[in-house]
Amino acid sequence: MISSVISWFEKQAFGVCTYLGNKLGIKSNTVRMYFIYLSFFTAGSPIILYFVFAFMLENKNHFKPFKSKRTSVWDL
């Protein structure tokens, strides 16, 4: 029951904490707790970062062409 609620929440909440946790090699719960604690101490400014990360994750296929490896300048 709890795992189905967590997986539903992950799908609905953009998956930002899970993505950052996987990239940093730490648990996603730890990332969530840091977001919560930082939001209390800094009057909610990490929420802005969360929405920026969510936007980037939702549109990451648009950002990938800029990271392509070109072998020369003429390969456009």
DRENDO-1510 file (C-alpha; in Angstrom, 1 decimal, always signed):
<recs>
REC; n; res; u; v; w
REC; 1; MET; +0.0; +0.0; +0.0 .
REC; 2; ILE; +2.7; +2.5; +1.0 .
REC; 3; SER; +4.9; +1.7; -2.0 .
REC; 4; SER; +2.1; +2.3; -4.4 .
REC; 5; VAL; +1.4; +5.7; -2.8 .
REC; 6; ILE; +5.1; +6.5; -3.1 .
REC; 7; SER; +5.3; +5.5; -6.7 .
REC; 8; TRP; +2.2; +7.5; -7.5 .
REC; 9; PHE; +3.6; +10.6; -5.7 .
REC; 10; GLU; +6.9; +10.2; -7.6 .
REC; 11; LYS; +5.1; +10.2; -10.9 .
REC; 12; GLN; +2.9; +13.2; -9.9 .
REC; 13; ALA; +5.7; +15.3; -8.4 .
REC; 14; PHE; +8.0; +15.5; -11.4 .
REC; 15; GLY; +10.5; +13.1; -10.0 .
REC; 16; VAL; +13.0; +15.8; -9.3 .
REC; 17; CYS; +14.3; +14.4; -6.0 .
REC; 18; THR; +14.6; +10.9; -7.4 .
REC; 19; TYR; +16.5; +12.2; -10.4 .
REC; 20; LEU; +18.9; +14.3; -8.2 .
REC; 21; GLY; +19.3; +11.4; -5.8 .
REC; 22; ASN; +20.2; +9.0; -8.6 .
REC; 23; LYS; +22.7; +11.4; -10.1 .
REC; 24; LEU; +24.3; +12.2; -6.8 .
REC; 25; GLY; +24.2; +8.6; -5.6 .
REC; 26; ILE; +22.2; +9.2; -2.5 .
REC; 27; LYS; +18.6; +8.2; -1.4 .
REC; 28; SER; +15.8; +10.4; -2.8 .
REC; 29; ASN; +14.3; +10.7; +0.7 .
REC; 30; THR; +17.5; +12.4; +1.8 .
REC; 31; VAL; +17.2; +14.9; -1.1 .
REC; 32; ARG; +13.6; +15.5; -0.1 .
REC; 33; MET; +14.5; +16.2; +3.5 .
REC; 34; TYR; +17.2; +18.7; +2.4 .
REC; 35; PHE; +14.6; +20.5; +0.3 .
REC; 36; ILE; +12.2; +20.6; +3.2 .
REC; 37; TYR; +14.8; +21.8; +5.7 .
REC; 38; LEU; +16.3; +24.4; +3.3 .
REC; 39; SER; +12.8; +25.7; +2.6 .
REC; 40; PHE; +12.2; +26.3; +6.3 .
REC; 41; PHE; +15.5; +28.0; +6.9 .
REC; 42; THR; +15.5; +30.1; +3.7 .
REC; 43; ALA; +11.8; +31.1; +3.6 .
REC; 44; GLY; +11.0; +28.9; +0.6 .
REC; 45; SER; +13.6; +29.8; -1.9 .
REC; 46; PRO; +14.6; +26.1; -2.7 .
REC; 47; ILE; +11.0; +25.7; -4.1 .
REC; 48; ILE; +12.1; +28.0; -7.0 .
REC; 49; LEU; +15.0; +25.7; -7.7 .
REC; 50; TYR; +12.6; +22.7; -7.5 .
REC; 51; PHE; +10.4; +24.2; -10.2 .
REC; 52; VAL; +13.4; +25.0; -12.3 .
REC; 53; PHE; +14.6; +21.4; -12.1 .
REC; 54; ALA; +11.1; +20.2; -12.8 .
REC; 55; PHE; +11.0; +22.4; -15.9 .
REC; 56; MET; +14.3; +21.1; -17.1 .
REC; 57; LEU; +13.4; +17.4; -16.5 .
REC; 58; GLU; +10.1; +17.8; -18.3 .
REC; 59; ASN; +11.9; +19.4; -21.3 .
REC; 60; LYS; +15.2; +17.6; -21.2 .
REC; 61; ASN; +14.8; +16.2; -24.7 .
REC; 62; HIS; +15.0; +19.9; -25.9 .
REC; 63; PHE; +18.3; +20.4; -24.1 .
REC; 64; LYS; +20.0; +17.3; -25.3 .
REC; 65; PRO; +20.9; +18.5; -28.8 .
REC; 66; PHE; +23.2; +21.0; -27.3 .
REC; 67; LYS; +25.2; +18.3; -25.6 .
REC; 68; SER; +25.9; +16.3; -28.8 .
REC; 69; LYS; +29.5; +15.4; -29.5 .
REC; 70; ARG; +30.7; +16.7; -32.8 .
REC; 71; THR; +33.8; +15.3; -34.3 .
REC; 72; SER; +34.5; +18.6; -36.2 .
REC; 73; VAL; +33.1; +22.0; -36.7 .
REC; 74; TRP; +31.7; +21.0; -40.1 .
REC; 75; ASP; +29.3; +18.4; -38.6 .
REC; 76; LEU; +26.2; +20.4; -38.1 .
</recs>
